[in-house]
Amino acid sequence: MICRYFKVAHRDMVYLKFILEAYEGMNVMSTVDNKAGIIRIAIMPGFVQDMDALLAELGKQVGMETVEWDDGSAGF
């Protein structure tokens, strides 16, 4: 899996979760630091371009700041 990390406002986390769940099998969203508002979007192989395009569009609707995150325990 390819992981992307974003900082988002807490109020937008649920919205993003619902939208991304609609793309079942393409990605998994999880919160890695609730206090800081950091989410991880794990993208399944073969869907990276599609998900990058979707994330770019979602970024126009909600504030999503790309962040670097060392998540060595993820196992991806």
Buried (B, 14 or more C-beta within 10 A) or exposed (E): BBBBBBBBEEEBBEBBEEBBEEBEEBBBBEBBBEEEBBBBBBBBEEBBEEBEEBBEEBBEEBEBEEBEBEBEEEEE
